[in-house]
Amino acid sequence: MPRFFFDITDTISMRDEEGMDFPGPSEAVEEAKKFLPLVASEEAPGGGDVQHFSLTVRDETGRAIYSAVVSFTGTWLAA
């Protein structure tokens, strides 16, 4: 089963050195689509009112096969 790696960038870049096995790239991308919003939901509350979270999926050769970005923007409204 091929191994895929999920690199995350928010205020810092975190390269996935372990990876996960999936039957193919489509399944890895589906997992990435679920995983990135979870990362954003955990990190956004403490990080400020504007944040961007990106995820890149790499295959076993290190080639990037998919990229996604989730943005959080909070705005104070007048009371």
KAURUR-V428386 format. One record per helix or strand of 2 or more residues. SS is the DSSP state (2 for helix, 1 for strand). FROM is the first residue (numbers start at 1). LEN is the number of residues. If there is no record, write none. Layout:
SS | FROM | LEN
SS | FROM | LEN
This chain:
1 | 3 | 7
1 | 13 | 2
1 | 20 | 2
2 | 25 | 22
1 | 50 | 9
1 | 64 | 10
